[in-house]
Amino acid sequence: MPITECAACGKMMSSQSKRCPHCGYEPPKPSVLGLKLLFVLLLASAGGTFVALQKTPQGRAALGSLSDFFHSEVGAAPRIADAEVPVIADIAAIAGRTPKEVAAVLGPPYEKRTVTIRDKVYPANFYKSGQLQIVFVDGKADWITIYRLSALPYSPQSIKALNLPPSLPVVNTPDVIKWQDVSGIKEISLYPDKGGKLDYASILVRTEP
């Protein structure tokens, strides 16, 4: 099976795969126009007429279209590993912390509520204008949910928004990207919205709900 390097994450993948199994990146398909122009250029170069193409309006147009093709469909695909992802929440700084310690990092709660799970009531505080919800189990920040993340791509690299190092997820599907045992955190899950962007993140620090 032919092996190639993923243009997004740099890991090895089959050249016949439609999607990278590591980061989910889908390589762009060359357009018919681009292939035709490439074929024309190869013929022209082989025949020694590349310079001649540059001397005519039609030839310059063909070469310009070929350049645009490569820059727009091949050369412009950024490596996801190098993409800038803003930190939305420093999960390591709040996971397993008391409400007082969390408030020292995030500021006072925007709203205080409770949630009932299996007939047991837990404090549930909202921070950052309601974007971040923390459920405290035994007085410690345990179930963390971050909403309104559509500015971020639905990609394994968006784990950096939690100030956690990029790593290979144990699950990477169109429905969920999931990690386990990352920096002392039991489970991290990213979920997409209907537009293919990131919708919300769910962090399970240590206790199963």
Secondary structure, DSSP 8 states (H G I E B T S, - for coil): --EEE-TTT--EEETT-SS-TTT--------HHHHHHHHHHHHHHHTT-HHHHHTSHHHHHHHHHHHHHIIIIIIT---GGG--------HHHHTT--HHHHHHHH-S-SEEEEEEETTEEEEEEEETTTTEEEEEETTEEEEEEE---TTSBSSGGGGGGGT------SEE-SS-EEEEEETTEEEEEEEE-TTSBEEEEEEE-S---
